[in-house]
Amino acid sequence: MFGWTGNFLKVDLTRNKAVEELYDSLLAIRFIGGRGFAAKILWDQLAPGVDPLSPENKL
């Protein structure tokens, strides 16, 4: 996959912070493309029932 560096930049606009997170290349194989990555990360990090407009929503 072209452009895969193995990391993502997580930006917190509330706290004005940015953190680099490392991901295994297996993620790139299982969830091809940006939409697949985003869906997997949101699935793992969001609690069920989070209000779409609340600060707890990461999107």
PQR file of N, CA, C, O and H, with PARSE charges and radii, in Angstrom:
ATOM      1  N   MET A   1       0.848  -1.168   0.000 -0.4000 1.5000
ATOM      2  CA  MET A   1       0.000   0.000   0.000 -0.0000 2.0000
ATOM      3  C   MET A   1       0.895   1.233   0.000  0.5500 1.7000
ATOM      4  O   MET A   1       1.758   1.370   0.867 -0.5500 1.4000
ATOM      5  N   PHE A   2       0.705   2.105  -0.936 -0.4000 1.5000
ATOM      6  CA  PHE A   2       1.498   3.322  -1.020 -0.0000 2.0000
ATOM      7  C   PHE A   2       1.040   4.330   0.028  0.5500 1.7000
ATOM      8  O   PHE A   2      -0.158   4.473   0.272 -0.5500 1.4000
ATOM      9  H   PHE A   2       0.004   1.993  -1.641  0.4000 1.0000
ATOM     10  N   GLY A   3       1.969   5.012   0.636 -0.4000 1.5000
ATOM     11  CA  GLY A   3       1.634   6.053   1.595 -0.0000 2.0000
ATOM     12  C   GLY A   3       1.481   5.578   3.026  0.5500 1.7000
ATOM     13  O   GLY A   3       1.270   6.402   3.915 -0.5500 1.4000
ATOM     14  H   GLY A   3       2.942   4.896   0.438  0.4000 1.0000
ATOM     15  N   TRP A   4       1.579   4.295   3.281 -0.4000 1.5000
ATOM     16  CA  TRP A   4       1.428   3.782   4.645 -0.0000 2.0000
ATOM     17  C   TRP A   4       2.711   4.009   5.414  0.5500 1.7000
ATOM     18  O   TRP A   4       3.770   3.532   5.004 -0.5500 1.4000
ATOM     19  H   TRP A   4       1.751   3.626   2.559  0.4000 1.0000
ATOM     20  N   THR A   5       2.636   4.728   6.522 -0.4000 1.5000
ATOM     21  CA  THR A   5       3.814   4.990   7.345 -0.0000 2.0000
ATOM     22  C   THR A   5       3.741   4.282   8.681  0.5500 1.7000
ATOM     23  O   THR A   5       4.718   4.264   9.430 -0.5500 1.4000
ATOM     24  H   THR A   5       1.776   5.115   6.855  0.4000 1.0000
ATOM     25  N   GLY A   6       2.585   3.696   8.991 -0.4000 1.5000
ATOM     26  CA  GLY A   6       2.446   2.971  10.246 -0.0000 2.0000
ATOM     27  C   GLY A   6       2.037   3.832  11.418  0.5500 1.7000
ATOM     28  O   GLY A   6       2.036   3.364  12.557 -0.5500 1.4000
ATOM     29  H   GLY A   6       1.791   3.711   8.383  0.4000 1.0000
ATOM     30  N   ASN A   7       1.687   5.088  11.164 -0.4000 1.5000
ATOM     31  CA  ASN A   7       1.270   5.944  12.268 -0.0000 2.0000
ATOM     32  C   ASN A   7       0.170   6.905  11.829  0.5500 1.7000
ATOM     33  O   ASN A   7      -0.016   7.184  10.645 -0.5500 1.4000
ATOM     34  H   ASN A   7       1.688   5.469  10.239  0.4000 1.0000
ATOM     35  N   PHE A   8      -0.547   7.397  12.834 -0.4000 1.5000
ATOM     36  CA  PHE A   8      -1.601   8.382  12.633 -0.0000 2.0000
ATOM     37  C   PHE A   8      -1.337   9.546  13.570  0.5500 1.7000
ATOM     38  O   PHE A   8      -0.685   9.382  14.600 -0.5500 1.4000
ATOM     39  H   PHE A   8      -0.396   7.170  13.796  0.4000 1.0000
ATOM     40  N   LEU A   9      -1.834  10.703  13.221 -0.4000 1.5000
ATOM     41  CA  LEU A   9      -1.730  11.866  14.085 -0.0000 2.0000
ATOM     42  C   LEU A   9      -3.094  12.095  14.710  0.5500 1.7000
ATOM     43  O   LEU A   9      -4.066  12.379  14.010 -0.5500 1.4000
ATOM     44  H   LEU A   9      -2.364  10.836  12.383  0.4000 1.0000
ATOM     45  N   LYS A  10      -3.164  11.972  16.034 -0.4000 1.5000
ATOM     46  CA  LYS A  10      -4.400  12.171  16.775 -0.0000 2.0000
ATOM     47  C   LYS A  10      -4.401  13.606  17.288  0.5500 1.7000
ATOM     48  O   LYS A  10      -3.525  13.984  18.065 -0.5500 1.4000
ATOM     49  H   LYS A  10      -2.374  11.741  16.602  0.4000 1.0000
ATOM     50  N   VAL A  11      -5.374  14.409  16.863 -0.4000 1.5000
ATOM     51  CA  VAL A  11      -5.423  15.829  17.202 -0.0000 2.0000
ATOM     52  C   VAL A  11      -6.593  16.078  18.140  0.5500 1.7000
ATOM     53  O   VAL A  11      -7.730  15.723  17.828 -0.5500 1.4000
ATOM     54  H   VAL A  11      -6.086  14.102  16.232  0.4000 1.0000
ATOM     55  N   ASP A  12      -6.320  16.683  19.286 -0.4000 1.5000
ATOM     56  CA  ASP A  12      -7.335  17.053  20.267 -0.0000 2.0000
ATOM     57  C   ASP A  12      -7.505  18.567  20.204  0.5500 1.7000
ATOM     58  O   ASP A  12      -6.674  19.312  20.723 -0.5500 1.4000
ATOM     59  H   ASP A  12      -5.397  16.971  19.540  0.4000 1.0000
ATOM     60  N   LEU A  13      -8.575  19.016  19.571 -0.4000 1.5000
ATOM     61  CA  LEU A  13      -8.803  20.447  19.395 -0.0000 2.0000
ATOM     62  C   LEU A  13      -9.217  21.131  20.688  0.5500 1.7000
ATOM     63  O   LEU A  13      -9.028  22.339  20.833 -0.5500 1.4000
ATOM     64  H   LEU A  13      -9.250  18.411  19.149  0.4000 1.0000
ATOM     65  N   THR A  14      -9.781  20.381  21.632 -0.4000 1.5000
ATOM     66  CA  THR A  14     -10.175  20.956  22.911 -0.0000 2.0000
ATOM     67  C   THR A  14      -8.960  21.338  23.739  0.5500 1.7000
ATOM     68  O   THR A  14      -8.944  22.393  24.373 -0.5500 1.4000
ATOM     69  H   THR A  14      -9.935  19.400  21.515  0.4000 1.0000
ATOM     70  N   ARG A  15      -7.943  20.486  23.737 -0.4000 1.5000
ATOM     71  CA  ARG A  15      -6.743  20.725  24.554 -0.0000 2.0000
ATOM     72  C   ARG A  15      -5.571  21.284  23.746  0.5500 1.7000
ATOM     73  O   ARG A  15      -4.498  21.524  24.301 -0.5500 1.4000
ATOM     74  H   ARG A  15      -7.956  19.628  23.222  0.4000 1.0000
ATOM     75  N   ASN A  16      -5.765  21.492  22.445 -0.4000 1.5000
ATOM     76  CA  ASN A  16      -4.700  21.975  21.552 -0.0000 2.0000
ATOM     77  C   ASN A  16      -3.462  21.086  21.617  0.5500 1.7000
ATOM     78  O   ASN A  16      -2.342  21.572  21.772 -0.5500 1.4000
ATOM     79  H   ASN A  16      -6.636  21.298  21.995  0.4000 1.0000
ATOM     80  N   LYS A  17      -3.681  19.767  21.496 -0.4000 1.5000
ATOM     81  CA  LYS A  17      -2.590  18.798  21.540 -0.0000 2.0000
ATOM     82  C   LYS A  17      -2.659  17.882  20.329  0.5500 1.7000
ATOM     83  O   LYS A  17      -3.727  17.638  19.769 -0.5500 1.4000
ATOM     84  H   LYS A  17      -4.591  19.372  21.370  0.4000 1.0000
ATOM     85  N   ALA A  18      -1.506  17.388  19.946 -0.4000 1.5000
ATOM     86  CA  ALA A  18      -1.417  16.390  18.878 -0.0000 2.0000
ATOM     87  C   ALA A  18      -0.477  15.285  19.343  0.5500 1.7000
ATOM     88  O   ALA A  18       0.595  15.553  19.884 -0.5500 1.4000
ATOM     89  H   ALA A  18      -0.638  17.587  20.401  0.4000 1.0000
ATOM     90  N   VAL A  19      -0.893  14.040  19.125 -0.4000 1.5000
ATOM     91  CA  VAL A  19      -0.116  12.880  19.545 -0.0000 2.0000
ATOM     92  C   VAL A  19      -0.010  11.919  18.366  0.5500 1.7000
ATOM     93  O   VAL A  19      -1.000  11.639  17.689 -0.5500 1.4000
ATOM     94  H   VAL A  19      -1.764  13.822  18.685  0.4000 1.0000
ATOM     95  N   GLU A  20       1.182  11.426  18.132 -0.4000 1.5000
ATOM     96  CA  GLU A  20       1.399  10.442  17.077 -0.0000 2.0000
ATOM     97  C   GLU A  20       1.150   9.053  17.648  0.5500 1.7000
ATOM     98  O   GLU A  20       1.725   8.687  18.673 -0.5500 1.4000
ATOM     99  H   GLU A  20       1.986  11.654  18.681  0.4000 1.0000
ATOM    100  N   GLU A  21       0.287   8.275  16.979 -0.4000 1.5000
ATOM    101  CA  GLU A  21      -0.017   6.909  17.406 -0.0000 2.0000
ATOM    102  C   GLU A  21       0.489   5.937  16.352  0.5500 1.7000
ATOM    103  O   GLU A  21       0.287   6.136  15.154 -0.5500 1.4000
ATOM    104  H   GLU A  21      -0.180   8.572  16.146  0.4000 1.0000
ATOM    105  N   LEU A  22       1.144   4.892  16.811 -0.4000 1.5000
ATOM    106  CA  LEU A  22       1.678   3.873  15.906 -0.0000 2.0000
ATOM    107  C   LEU A  22       0.669   2.745  15.736  0.5500 1.7000
ATOM    108  O   LEU A  22       0.010   2.338  16.693 -0.5500 1.4000
ATOM    109  H   LEU A  22       1.308   4.730  17.784  0.4000 1.0000
ATOM    110  N   TYR A  23       0.556   2.246  14.510 -0.4000 1.5000
ATOM    111  CA  TYR A  23      -0.325   1.130  14.211 -0.0000 2.0000
ATOM    112  C   TYR A  23       0.445   0.082  13.432  0.5500 1.7000
ATOM    113  O   TYR A  23       1.343   0.404  12.654 -0.5500 1.4000
ATOM    114  H   TYR A  23       1.091   2.577  13.733  0.4000 1.0000
ATOM    115  N   ASP A  24       0.092  -1.157  13.644 -0.4000 1.5000
ATOM    116  CA  ASP A  24       0.727  -2.284  12.965 -0.0000 2.0000
ATOM    117  C   ASP A  24       0.302  -2.325  11.499  0.5500 1.7000
ATOM    118  O   ASP A  24      -0.812  -1.923  11.165 -0.5500 1.4000
ATOM    119  H   ASP A  24      -0.638  -1.419  14.276  0.4000 1.0000
ATOM    120  N   SER A  25       1.167  -2.801  10.641 -0.4000 1.5000
ATOM    121  CA  SER A  25       0.838  -2.894   9.214 -0.0000 2.0000
ATOM    122  C   SER A  25      -0.287  -3.895   8.962  0.5500 1.7000
ATOM    123  O   SER A  25      -0.899  -3.878   7.894 -0.5500 1.4000
ATOM    124  H   SER A  25       2.072  -3.128  10.912  0.4000 1.0000
ATOM    125  N   LEU A  26      -0.566  -4.762   9.928 -0.4000 1.5000
ATOM    126  CA  LEU A  26      -1.683  -5.698   9.800 -0.0000 2.0000
ATOM    127  C   LEU A  26      -3.006  -4.940   9.681  0.5500 1.7000
ATOM    128  O   LEU A  26      -3.940  -5.410   9.031 -0.5500 1.4000
ATOM    129  H   LEU A  26      -0.069  -4.776  10.796  0.4000 1.0000
ATOM    130  N   LEU A  27      -3.080  -3.773  10.307 -0.4000 1.5000
ATOM    131  CA  LEU A  27      -4.273  -2.933  10.187 -0.0000 2.0000
ATOM    132  C   LEU A  27      -4.495  -2.528   8.733  0.5500 1.7000
ATOM    133  O   LEU A  27      -5.630  -2.506   8.257 -0.5500 1.4000
ATOM    134  H   LEU A  27      -2.322  -3.391  10.835  0.4000 1.0000
ATOM    135  N   ALA A  28      -3.424  -2.212   8.038 -0.4000 1.5000
ATOM    136  CA  ALA A  28      -3.521  -1.821   6.627 -0.0000 2.0000
ATOM    137  C   ALA A  28      -4.007  -2.981   5.766  0.5500 1.7000
ATOM    138  O   ALA A  28      -4.715  -2.772   4.782 -0.5500 1.4000
ATOM    139  H   ALA A  28      -2.502  -2.230   8.424  0.4000 1.0000
ATOM    140  N   ILE A  29      -3.635  -4.180   6.127 -0.4000 1.5000
ATOM    141  CA  ILE A  29      -4.046  -5.352   5.357 -0.0000 2.0000
ATOM    142  C   ILE A  29      -5.516  -5.686   5.620  0.5500 1.7000
ATOM    143  O   ILE A  29      -6.254  -6.019   4.693 -0.5500 1.4000
ATOM    144  H   ILE A  29      -3.060  -4.350   6.927  0.4000 1.0000
ATOM    145  N   ARG A  30      -5.936  -5.597   6.870 -0.4000 1.5000
ATOM    146  CA  ARG A  30      -7.312  -5.955   7.232 -0.0000 2.0000
ATOM    147  C   ARG A  30      -8.335  -4.903   6.809  0.5500 1.7000
ATOM    148  O   ARG A  30      -9.428  -5.242   6.356 -0.5500 1.4000
ATOM    149  H   ARG A  30      -5.336  -5.326   7.623  0.4000 1.0000
ATOM    150  N   PHE A  31      -7.982  -3.642   6.957 -0.4000 1.5000
ATOM    151  CA  PHE A  31      -8.922  -2.550   6.694 -0.0000 2.0000
ATOM    152  C   PHE A  31      -8.328  -1.629   5.640  0.5500 1.7000
ATOM    153  O   PHE A  31      -7.740  -0.597   5.962 -0.5500 1.4000
ATOM    154  H   PHE A  31      -7.094  -3.367   7.325  0.4000 1.0000
ATOM    155  N   ILE A  32      -8.483  -2.006   4.396 -0.4000 1.5000
ATOM    156  CA  ILE A  32      -7.842  -1.297   3.290 -0.0000 2.0000
ATOM    157  C   ILE A  32      -8.465   0.085   3.118  0.5500 1.7000
ATOM    158  O   ILE A  32      -9.686   0.225   3.052 -0.5500 1.4000
ATOM    159  H   ILE A  32      -8.961  -2.845   4.134  0.4000 1.0000
ATOM    160  N   GLY A  33      -7.617   1.095   3.048 -0.4000 1.5000
ATOM    161  CA  GLY A  33      -8.056   2.454   2.746 -0.0000 2.0000
ATOM    162  C   GLY A  33      -8.423   3.270   3.961  0.5500 1.7000
ATOM    163  O   GLY A  33      -8.581   2.741   5.061 -0.5500 1.4000
ATOM    164  H   GLY A  33      -6.625   0.982   3.102  0.4000 1.0000
ATOM    165  N   GLY A  34      -8.555   4.555   3.753 -0.4000 1.5000
ATOM    166  CA  GLY A  34      -8.843   5.501   4.825 -0.0000 2.0000
ATOM    167  C   GLY A  34     -10.174   5.262   5.510  0.5500 1.7000
ATOM    168  O   GLY A  34     -10.282   5.417   6.726 -0.5500 1.4000
ATOM    169  H   GLY A  34      -8.426   4.985   2.859  0.4000 1.0000
ATOM    170  N   ARG A  35     -11.191   4.887   4.744 -0.4000 1.5000
ATOM    171  CA  ARG A  35     -12.498   4.628   5.355 -0.0000 2.0000
ATOM    172  C   ARG A  35     -12.444   3.424   6.280  0.5500 1.7000
ATOM    173  O   ARG A  35     -13.049   3.429   7.352 -0.5500 1.4000
ATOM    174  H   ARG A  35     -11.104   4.761   3.756  0.4000 1.0000
ATOM    175  N   GLY A  36     -11.727   2.407   5.868 -0.4000 1.5000
ATOM    176  CA  GLY A  36     -11.592   1.220   6.710 -0.0000 2.0000
ATOM    177  C   GLY A  36     -10.842   1.518   7.990  0.5500 1.7000
ATOM    178  O   GLY A  36     -11.230   1.053   9.061 -0.5500 1.4000
ATOM    179  H   GLY A  36     -11.236   2.404   4.998  0.4000 1.0000
ATOM    180  N   PHE A  37      -9.756   2.299   7.888 -0.4000 1.5000
ATOM    181  CA  PHE A  37      -8.999   2.692   9.086 -0.0000 2.0000
ATOM    182  C   PHE A  37      -9.891   3.488  10.036  0.5500 1.7000
ATOM    183  O   PHE A  37      -9.946   3.209  11.234 -0.5500 1.4000
ATOM    184  H   PHE A  37      -9.441   2.677   7.018  0.4000 1.0000
ATOM    185  N   ALA A  38     -10.580   4.472   9.491 -0.4000 1.5000
ATOM    186  CA  ALA A  38     -11.426   5.341  10.317 -0.0000 2.0000
ATOM    187  C   ALA A  38     -12.523   4.543  11.011  0.5500 1.7000
ATOM    188  O   ALA A  38     -12.783   4.744  12.197 -0.5500 1.4000
ATOM    189  H   ALA A  38     -10.536   4.698   8.518  0.4000 1.0000
ATOM    190  N   ALA A  39     -13.166   3.643  10.279 -0.4000 1.5000
ATOM    191  CA  ALA A  39     -14.231   2.833  10.864 -0.0000 2.0000
ATOM    192  C   ALA A  39     -13.698   1.969  12.003  0.5500 1.7000
ATOM    193  O   ALA A  39     -14.332   1.878  13.054 -0.5500 1.4000
ATOM    194  H   ALA A  39     -12.956   3.480   9.315  0.4000 1.0000
ATOM    195  N   LYS A  40     -12.557   1.343  11.812 -0.4000 1.5000
ATOM    196  CA  LYS A  40     -11.964   0.487  12.844 -0.0000 2.0000
ATOM    197  C   LYS A  40     -11.578   1.293  14.078  0.5500 1.7000
ATOM    198  O   LYS A  40     -11.873   0.883  15.201 -0.5500 1.4000
ATOM    199  H   LYS A  40     -12.042   1.418  10.958  0.4000 1.0000
ATOM    200  N   ILE A  41     -10.928   2.426  13.884 -0.4000 1.5000
ATOM    201  CA  ILE A  41     -10.488   3.246  15.018 -0.0000 2.0000
ATOM    202  C   ILE A  41     -11.691   3.780  15.791  0.5500 1.7000
ATOM    203  O   ILE A  41     -11.698   3.742  17.021 -0.5500 1.4000
ATOM    204  H   ILE A  41     -10.688   2.759  12.972  0.4000 1.0000
ATOM    205  N   LEU A  42     -12.705   4.275  15.088 -0.4000 1.5000
ATOM    206  CA  LEU A  42     -13.899   4.778  15.773 -0.0000 2.0000
ATOM    207  C   LEU A  42     -14.634   3.653  16.492  0.5500 1.7000
ATOM    208  O   LEU A  42     -15.121   3.848  17.606 -0.5500 1.4000
ATOM    209  H   LEU A  42     -12.699   4.306  14.088  0.4000 1.0000
ATOM    210  N   TRP A  43     -14.719   2.497  15.881 -0.4000 1.5000
ATOM    211  CA  TRP A  43     -15.376   1.343  16.515 -0.0000 2.0000
ATOM    212  C   TRP A  43     -14.684   1.001  17.835  0.5500 1.7000
ATOM    213  O   TRP A  43     -15.348   0.709  18.830 -0.5500 1.4000
ATOM    214  H   TRP A  43     -14.324   2.339  14.976  0.4000 1.0000
ATOM    215  N   ASP A  44     -13.358   1.037  17.841 -0.4000 1.5000
ATOM    216  CA  ASP A  44     -12.592   0.690  19.040 -0.0000 2.0000
ATOM    217  C   ASP A  44     -12.644   1.772  20.111  0.5500 1.7000
ATOM    218  O   ASP A  44     -12.608   1.450  21.299 -0.5500 1.4000
ATOM    219  H   ASP A  44     -12.819   1.274  17.033  0.4000 1.0000
ATOM    220  N   GLN A  45     -12.728   3.044  19.729 -0.4000 1.5000
ATOM    221  CA  GLN A  45     -12.560   4.131  20.689 -0.0000 2.0000
ATOM    222  C   GLN A  45     -13.859   4.776  21.166  0.5500 1.7000
ATOM    223  O   GLN A  45     -13.848   5.482  22.175 -0.5500 1.4000
ATOM    224  H   GLN A  45     -12.757   3.305  18.764  0.4000 1.0000
ATOM    225  N   LEU A  46     -14.969   4.556  20.479 -0.4000 1.5000
ATOM    226  CA  LEU A  46     -16.229   5.174  20.889 -0.0000 2.0000
ATOM    227  C   LEU A  46     -17.059   4.209  21.717  0.5500 1.7000
ATOM    228  O   LEU A  46     -17.170   3.026  21.394 -0.5500 1.4000
ATOM    229  H   LEU A  46     -14.978   3.982  19.660  0.4000 1.0000
ATOM    230  N   ALA A  47     -17.636   4.728  22.781 -0.4000 1.5000
ATOM    231  CA  ALA A  47     -18.546   3.932  23.597 -0.0000 2.0000
ATOM    232  C   ALA A  47     -19.907   3.883  22.903  0.5500 1.7000
ATOM    233  O   ALA A  47     -20.294   4.845  22.241 -0.5500 1.4000
ATOM    234  H   ALA A  47     -17.545   5.688  23.044  0.4000 1.0000
ATOM    235  N   PRO A  48     -20.635   2.781  23.046 -0.5600 1.5000
ATOM    236  CA  PRO A  48     -21.968   2.710  22.447  0.2800 2.0000
ATOM    237  C   PRO A  48     -22.876   3.794  23.026  0.5500 1.7000
ATOM    238  O   PRO A  48     -22.849   4.055  24.229 -0.5500 1.4000
ATOM    239  N   GLY A  49     -23.664   4.411  22.181 -0.4000 1.5000
ATOM    240  CA  GLY A  49     -24.625   5.406  22.633 -0.0000 2.0000
ATOM    241  C   GLY A  49     -24.077   6.805  22.826  0.5500 1.7000
ATOM    242  O   GLY A  49     -24.768   7.651  23.394 -0.5500 1.4000
ATOM    243  H   GLY A  49     -23.685   4.199  21.204  0.4000 1.0000
ATOM    244  N   VAL A  50     -22.862   7.084  22.377 -0.4000 1.5000
ATOM    245  CA  VAL A  50     -22.293   8.425  22.523 -0.0000 2.0000
ATOM    246  C   VAL A  50     -23.095   9.401  21.664  0.5500 1.7000
ATOM    247  O   VAL A  50     -23.370   9.137  20.494 -0.5500 1.4000
ATOM    248  H   VAL A  50     -22.300   6.398  21.916  0.4000 1.0000
ATOM    249  N   ASP A  51     -23.464  10.530  22.266 -0.4000 1.5000
ATOM    250  CA  ASP A  51     -24.194  11.568  21.539 -0.0000 2.0000
ATOM    251  C   ASP A  51     -23.316  12.115  20.415  0.5500 1.7000
ATOM    252  O   ASP A  51     -22.159  12.455  20.657 -0.5500 1.4000
ATOM    253  H   ASP A  51     -23.240  10.744  23.217  0.4000 1.0000
ATOM    254  N   PRO A  52     -23.836  12.206  19.198 -0.5600 1.5000
ATOM    255  CA  PRO A  52     -23.020  12.668  18.069  0.2800 2.0000
ATOM    256  C   PRO A  52     -22.433  14.067  18.250  0.5500 1.7000
ATOM    257  O   PRO A  52     -21.398  14.374  17.659 -0.5500 1.4000
ATOM    258  N   LEU A  53     -23.064  14.911  19.045 -0.4000 1.5000
ATOM    259  CA  LEU A  53     -22.585  16.282  19.220 -0.0000 2.0000
ATOM    260  C   LEU A  53     -21.862  16.510  20.544  0.5500 1.7000
ATOM    261  O   LEU A  53     -21.537  17.649  20.880 -0.5500 1.4000
ATOM    262  H   LEU A  53     -23.904  14.661  19.526  0.4000 1.0000
ATOM    263  N   SER A  54     -21.606  15.445  21.296 -0.4000 1.5000
ATOM    264  CA  SER A  54     -20.941  15.595  22.591 -0.0000 2.0000
ATOM    265  C   SER A  54     -19.424  15.641  22.431  0.5500 1.7000
ATOM    266  O   SER A  54     -18.898  15.179  21.418 -0.5500 1.4000
ATOM    267  H   SER A  54     -21.870  14.520  21.023  0.4000 1.0000
ATOM    268  N   PRO A  55     -18.716  16.193  23.416 -0.5600 1.5000
ATOM    269  CA  PRO A  55     -17.248  16.218  23.366  0.2800 2.0000
ATOM    270  C   PRO A  55     -16.624  14.821  23.386  0.5500 1.7000
ATOM    271  O   PRO A  55     -15.482  14.653  22.959 -0.5500 1.4000
ATOM    272  N   GLU A  56     -17.358  13.818  23.877 -0.4000 1.5000
ATOM    273  CA  GLU A  56     -16.838  12.453  23.921 -0.0000 2.0000
ATOM    274  C   GLU A  56     -16.782  11.817  22.534  0.5500 1.7000
ATOM    275  O   GLU A  56     -16.070  10.833  22.332 -0.5500 1.4000
ATOM    276  H   GLU A  56     -18.286  13.954  24.224  0.4000 1.0000
ATOM    277  N   ASN A  57     -17.525  12.372  21.580 -0.4000 1.5000
ATOM    278  CA  ASN A  57     -17.496  11.854  20.216 -0.0000 2.0000
ATOM    279  C   ASN A  57     -16.198  12.300  19.562  0.5500 1.7000
ATOM    280  O   ASN A  57     -15.898  13.493  19.518 -0.5500 1.4000
ATOM    281  H   ASN A  57     -18.103  13.171  21.744  0.4000 1.0000
ATOM    282  N   LYS A  58     -15.440  11.360  19.064 -0.4000 1.5000
ATOM    283  CA  LYS A  58     -14.106  11.650  18.540 -0.0000 2.0000
ATOM    284  C   LYS A  58     -14.113  12.099  17.090  0.5500 1.7000
ATOM    285  O   LYS A  58     -13.073  12.494  16.563 -0.5500 1.4000
ATOM    286  H   LYS A  58     -15.684  10.391  19.100  0.4000 1.0000
ATOM    287  N   LEU A  59     -15.249  12.047  16.444 -0.4000 1.5000
ATOM    288  CA  LEU A  59     -15.291  12.415  15.032 -0.0000 2.0000
ATOM    289  C   LEU A  59     -15.530  13.894  14.874  0.5500 1.7000
ATOM    290  O   LEU A  59     -15.598  14.392  13.750 -0.5500 1.4000
ATOM    291  H   LEU A  59     -16.093  11.726  16.872  0.4000 1.0000
TER
END
